[in-house]
Structure formats: C-alpha cells, structure tokens
C-alpha cells in the first residue's frame, strides 16, 4: 500500500467516526438499545442504642415508615447471621436486628455486675424496642432468639403482628438427645457439669453447628469464623455457660409460650432446617397443635438455615406477610 492510499484510508476512517453520532440521532427510537437498569441494594445502617448499662449494637435497613421486623439471633452468633437476609427484606419492611447482650458488638457490663440470663436478655431487648420507638412489629426468632422474643410477645401481645421461627423451639419434642449434657447441668449445676458444657464452646463445635446437615460446600467460613473469634474474648465462655444454665428457664416456660399461642393466635411461619441436630422437625410441626393455621416448611439444610437457604426463606416471608 502506497502513502497516498494510506492517507485516504485514514481520512475515510476519521470521516466515518465523525458521522456516527449524527447517524445515531436519526436512528428510530425503537431500534436503539434500551439503557440498562440496575437493582439498587438497600443500604444497611449500623447503629448503637443505649439501654441502661448496655450499648445495644444493631443493624437496620428499609423505609422508616414500612412495617417493622425484629430479627433476634441465637447461639453462638450475632446479627451478622442476617447479613444475607436483610437486603432481601428491606425493600418492603423496616428490618432491625440487634446483638443480644453477651454477643456480637453489643457492650454490656462484666459478670457480677450484670446478670446473663434469658429474663435479662428479654428485659434489655424490650427496653431497646421501646427506646427506638417500635410499637408494632413482626418477630423473626432463631435459637436463643425464640425464648427471648416469646417473652416480649407474652408481655405485649398487642405489639406482635406475626412470628417467623427459624429453628426457634417452644416444644419439648423439638429437643434432640444432643441436649443431654446441658440438661445434666440444669438438673445438677455442679462445676463438673458446667465444665462438660465447655465442649459446646470450642471452635470445632461452632463450625460443626454450621456445617452439620447443610448441603456440602454451601456453608462459607465467614459466620463460624466470626463466632469463633467472639468466643475467645475475655469472659465470653463464662457468660455463655451462665446462659446455658439459664436456658432451663426457657424450657420451664414452654407451657406459658404455648398458652400465649392458644390465647392470642398469632400468625406464625416456621421455616426449619430439617437436618438440625439440636431442634428437631417435630418442634416445628408442634406449633400446629396450638396454632392450627401455622405454616410449616422444612428445608433440606441444618441448624443455620440462612447460610444456605436465605433466598428461599425470604420468599416464604414475602408470601406469608402482607405486602
């Protein structure tokens, strides 16, 4: 190719590029490519609310005027367990997930100056709810969150619009044989029986809680690694052992919880990991005994169902709750 031909080719290329915008202006609108749209994920706010001597850390997302959902976590985790669920609910609901005293980023006094019991956990969360101005809310309860939340519901049944229980038990038939070391401590709270419960606080046990019964390869390390870190903090193990002993008060309250169900007939959705080694599917089915209209869905996963089935659980909630 000679120099004249090269110059002409370059000139033609430049002219064609300059003409392109003008051609686009004359292209019919129907023939143009529509601009892409992106789904905006709701912003999650991280806040702290002073409640007496406790600084309650919590996550919040969704419109301030939307129906409220109070998410209560379990052992040995924190509101971090709801990290995948919150964005899926915050388009319709005001979602609030606090860390219980003794867990996560909530700051409470040391043992000796603060009683780590379930009655006290419920007292703090009840005061927290009032401090942030919640007067009506749905309850999402898991594990330790169930006896905590049900205490709130019994104290103020008029505030609770619905209950979603994800492996949150209220019936004796829901307790598996894995509870025996804890039950031995309840029956006879000796130092030896307390020491036997320390097996539930080890790194291996915490990881197994997450992975047991869950689809292979589906549980990420984020949740159990954070829980392991929290368990190694000063006094964490002793606080958890205090709460293990206090758990006997929850079982003693099962008849009262069931009486609340029968009297007030709250709308209830149970979404349960059927392979949970601790809370058996019979505990989910038992809700129908006192709440005949309860919805019960068993998922093919374990105790921490949100680790693998947060989308399915969010879909169930969307179908269950009013829009």
Order of alpha helices (4+ residues) and beta strands (2+ residues): alpha-beta-beta-beta-alpha-beta-alpha-beta-alpha-beta-alpha-alpha-alpha-alpha-alpha-alpha-beta-alpha-alpha-beta-alpha
